[in-house]
């Protein structure tokens, strides 16, 4: 997780160890005004951020419609290949070795960041899905070339190498590439363009069906890191416990919430928060979600999850939690209590004398 309250001026960073995946989450309110019917002066990344609209009178007695949007606070990532602007609901990857600087055009920002070593992010194999679905290659955007050539005295380059930080000074900007070509480049992706897949009859699909990007290993089906999202979608399965079921597995799961609510946690899991369920740690929906699902019965009608964007970093490696996180005043020591009160809804099996097993 990251927080930032100041832009990087006369300073750039370079990660010689691996790739960065940025997932911004927090922001400032903006407005969107209709100048006339059918024309909007300012558009934000997604209508999922719409809170409500109001009709406000003007001095002339007419009215105007103002759309109020949820807070958005993004990042402007300046790289040697050009500039990327990302807001909550979008993600960006800066590959190993690129120098970059972070600017905060909308003020302080917070969000999530993942770092991988030894491989690069790529699209998952679609397998039986075929040609279309999940994240389409055409929706990934790369920067147009941009450069600055003015003198920059005491410009600092911070380089991460072998897990340590080193600095160097120079009298010019590292963003002096006037043109580039190739396919090793920073890129961004709008999560609202993701095409999710889900069961249309029975049972609950594995979350990996909603993988946006993966960093594979040499063992099929086991990833160094999967970036998985839980976007708005329809739930239609019959005779099925629709929320994520109770489980444990060989992967460690770091969950985050960009906006909205998470379907498996009715309370306590807020945007900007996170949870970690390490390898073979049992977990699943909280008691309130479980009881609400059971109350719907087996003949629950289809319904749509809207206004939400949760995600997961899933890895076969076991993460080491830093001291800062363990000592944080925001650590939820009562997290386990979300499962207090779970009870079985199974009855005693019917039996008759003389029947076989």
Buried (B, 14 or more C-beta within 10 A) or exposed (E): BBEBEEBBEEBBBBBEBBBBBBBBBBBBEBEBEBEEEEEEEEEBBBEBBBEEEEEEEEEEEEEEEBBBBBBBBBBBBBBBBBBBBBBBBBBBBBBBBBBBBBBBEBEEBBBBBBEBBEBBBEBBEEEEEEEEEBBBEEBBBBBEEBBEEEEBEEBBBBBBEEEEEEEEEEEEBBBEBEEBEEEEBBBBBBBBBBBBEBBEEEEBEEBBBBBBBBBBBEEEEEBBBBBBBBBBBEBBBBEBBBBBEBEBBEBBBBBBBBBBBBBBBBEBBEBBBBBBBBBEEEBBBBBBBBBEBEEEEEEBEEEEBEBBBBBBBBBBBEEEEEEEEEEEEEEEEEBEEBBEEEEEEEEEEEEEEEEEE
